[in-house]
């Protein structure tokens, strides 16, 4: 089996290391715009009978990207930011006739990806949309929760990212593009607009070392995909905060500046694209935060009915962002070629990933996450009249 990993930033590097240590592949190829870095990463790997290779990657050259993909059994896309590159890479995978795992977390790219569903089905391939931490792990945990219910009414996902663990600069582009203004949430069974880091304030209890923290609606794909997977939903939301919470304001203000500033802007006597300046500024400012907790966390709460009782199912987890994002993508790639991820077209994780196998694989990586799950029940009639 052969796997192609696109991108070798923090998430891509983590995916490659996990594929090498735990994956189902004989050959691992990394395609990246920084092949020297990837070659250095691969040189640290030894002792296993796996063929390793590095290829240069330039996104936008459609035919060369298609030809690069053709020899492989699955592609793992860790190139960011997703709103720039997601659809281009997905179209190439469809043309190459190869299934793809990605870590997309931009809602506008998610809506564009669903427009490719019919083309992917005709090509007989599966594009797994957003199999990182959030979206990704939380979506699979939602599936694990809904499998315990006869009817589903509400789905609430929430996450906290440690400001001192900001990932690569591509993540900062995502934050400013998607989390600085308009967001979508599901209310009364339909998608409605809200404001990121302004609306939906509530305190959520996350596992240690995070603890209780105020979260807000944010511009993420979960409400979009969950409503598509569970069309009878009354409520679905995705809420988040940074730890430190002041970073929420940094994202809103820098994102507004990048959208509203004339392009380009003059910085230290040279012209710079506003988004390039804002993303690099945010990334460096977060990296300068020291002596703060580096673990993030997520929490899933699904409410519905089991028999004649209302059931609330909860999961919570904590871990580092690179491990929490790159390793789920690695697990998804192995599960896809082994039959644990099934379907055709463009599907989110809750619609195609076997939750029990995925959770088992996550728990075998003991450095990835602390995972807790529990449920609470009350009589349905009593709940309906409360």
HUKA-V809256 format. One record per backbone hydrogen bond with DSSP energy under -0.5 kcal/mol. NH is the residue of the N-H (numbers start at 1). CO is the residue of the C=O. E is the energy in kcal/mol with one decimal. If there is no record, write none. Layout:
NH|CO|E, NH|CO|E
This chain:
3|27|-2.2, 4|74|-2.1, 5|3|-0.5, 5|29|-3.0, 6|4|-0.6, 6|76|-3.0, 7|5|-0.6, 7|31|-3.0, 13|9|-3.0, 14|10|-1.8, 15|11|-2.3, 16|12|-2.5, 17|13|-2.5, 18|14|-2.1, 19|15|-2.6, 20|16|-2.3, 21|17|-2.0, 22|18|-3.4, 23|18|-0.7, 23|19|-1.3, 26|1|-1.9, 27|1|-2.0, 28|51|-2.9, 29|3|-2.4, 30|53|-2.5, 31|5|-2.8, 31|29|-0.5, 32|30|-0.5, 32|55|-2.1, 37|34|-0.6, 38|34|-1.8, 39|35|-2.7, 40|36|-1.8, 41|37|-2.2, 42|38|-2.6, 43|39|-1.8, 44|40|-0.7, 44|41|-1.1, 45|42|-1.7, 50|48|-2.1, 51|26|-2.9, 53|28|-1.8, 55|30|-2.9, 57|32|-1.3, 61|58|-1.1, 62|60|-1.6, 65|61|-2.2, 66|62|-2.3, 67|63|-2.3, 68|64|-2.1, 69|65|-1.8, 70|66|-1.7, 71|67|-0.5, 72|69|-2.1, 73|2|-2.4, 74|2|-1.0, 75|99|-2.0, 76|4|-3.0, 77|75|-0.6, 77|101|-3.3, 78|6|-2.6, 78|76|-0.8, 84|81|-1.1, 85|81|-1.5, 86|82|-2.7, 89|85|-2.2, 90|86|-2.3, 91|87|-2.7, 92|88|-1.7, 93|89|-2.1, 94|90|-2.3, 95|91|-2.4, 96|92|-2.4, 97|93|-1.0, 97|94|-0.6, 98|93|-2.3, 99|73|-0.5, 100|126|-2.4, 101|75|-2.9, 102|128|-1.8, 103|77|-0.9, 107|105|-0.5, 110|106|-1.8, 111|107|-2.1, 112|108|-1.9, 113|109|-2.4, 114|110|-1.9, 115|111|-0.7, 115|112|-0.6, 116|113|-2.1, 117|114|-1.3, 120|116|-2.5, 121|117|-2.3, 122|118|-2.4, 123|119|-1.8, 124|120|-0.6, 124|121|-0.9, 125|120|-2.3, 127|345|-3.1, 128|100|-3.0, 128|126|-0.6, 129|127|-0.7, 129|347|-2.6, 130|128|-0.9, 131|102|-3.5, 132|135|-2.0, 137|132|-1.5, 138|133|-2.1, 140|136|-2.3, 141|137|-2.4, 142|138|-2.0, 143|139|-2.0, 144|140|-2.3, 145|141|-2.0, 146|142|-3.1, 147|143|-1.9, 148|145|-1.7, 149|146|-1.8, 150|305|-3.2, 151|305|-1.7, 153|303|-2.6, 154|303|-2.1, 155|235|-1.9, 156|301|-2.9, 157|237|-2.6, 158|299|-2.2, 159|239|-1.9, 160|297|-3.1, 161|241|-1.7, 163|243|-1.6, 164|243|-0.5, 165|162|-1.9, 171|168|-1.2, 172|168|-0.8, 173|169|-1.6, 174|170|-1.8, 175|171|-2.5, 176|172|-2.3, 177|173|-2.3, 178|174|-3.0, 179|174|-0.6, 179|175|-1.9, 183|194|-2.6, 185|192|-2.2, 186|236|-3.0, 187|185|-0.6, 187|190|-2.6, 189|234|-2.5, 190|187|-1.4, 192|185|-3.0, 194|183|-2.3, 196|181|-3.3, 197|217|-2.3, 198|195|-1.5, 199|195|-2.1, 202|215|-1.8, 204|202|-0.5, 204|213|-2.5, 206|204|-0.8, 206|211|-1.1, 210|207|-1.7, 211|207|-1.0, 213|204|-2.1, 215|202|-3.0, 216|240|-1.9, 217|199|-2.6, 218|238|-1.6, 220|218|-1.6, 224|221|-0.7, 225|221|-2.2, 226|222|-2.9, 227|223|-1.7, 228|224|-1.3, 229|225|-2.3, 230|226|-2.9, 233|230|-2.0, 234|153|-2.6, 235|153|-1.9, 236|186|-1.6, 237|155|-1.9, 239|157|-2.3, 240|216|-2.6, 241|159|-1.2, 243|161|-2.1, 244|242|-0.5, 247|244|-1.7, 248|245|-1.7, 249|245|-0.6, 249|246|-0.6, 250|246|-1.7, 251|247|-2.6, 252|248|-2.1, 253|249|-2.7, 254|250|-2.9, 255|251|-2.5, 256|252|-2.1, 257|253|-2.2, 258|254|-2.6, 259|255|-2.0, 260|256|-2.2, 261|257|-2.4, 265|272|-3.2, 267|265|-0.6, 267|270|-3.3, 270|267|-1.6, 272|265|-3.1, 277|273|-2.4, 278|274|-2.7, 279|275|-2.8, 280|276|-2.0, 281|277|-2.4, 282|278|-2.7, 283|279|-2.4, 284|280|-2.4, 285|281|-2.4, 286|282|-2.3, 287|283|-2.4, 288|284|-1.3, 289|286|-1.6, 290|288|-0.7, 296|319|-3.0, 297|160|-2.0, 298|317|-2.4, 299|158|-2.7, 300|315|-2.9, 301|156|-2.6, 302|313|-2.7, 303|154|-2.5, 304|311|-2.1, 305|151|-2.2, 306|309|-2.9, 309|306|-1.7, 310|378|-3.1, 311|304|-2.2, 312|376|-2.9, 313|302|-2.9, 313|311|-0.5, 314|374|-3.3, 315|300|-2.1, 316|372|-2.3, 317|298|-2.2, 318|370|-1.0, 319|296|-2.0, 324|320|-2.9, 325|321|-1.2, 326|322|-2.9, 327|323|-1.3, 329|325|-1.2, 330|326|-1.8, 331|327|-2.9, 332|328|-2.6, 333|329|-2.0, 334|330|-2.0, 335|331|-2.8, 336|332|-2.2, 337|333|-1.7, 338|334|-1.2, 339|335|-0.7, 339|336|-0.8, 340|335|-2.7, 341|335|-1.1, 342|352|-1.9, 345|125|-3.0, 347|127|-2.0, 347|345|-0.6, 349|129|-0.6, 351|348|-1.8, 352|348|-0.5, 352|349|-1.3, 353|349|-2.3, 354|340|-2.3, 355|353|-0.7, 358|354|-2.2, 359|355|-2.8, 360|356|-2.2, 361|357|-2.5, 362|358|-2.5, 363|359|-2.5, 364|360|-1.4, 365|361|-0.8, 365|362|-0.9, 366|364|-1.4, 368|365|-2.4, 369|365|-0.6, 370|318|-1.5, 371|369|-0.5, 372|316|-2.9, 374|314|-2.1, 376|312|-2.5, 378|310|-1.9, 380|308|-2.8, 383|379|-2.1, 384|380|-2.5, 385|381|-1.2, 386|382|-0.5, 386|383|-0.8
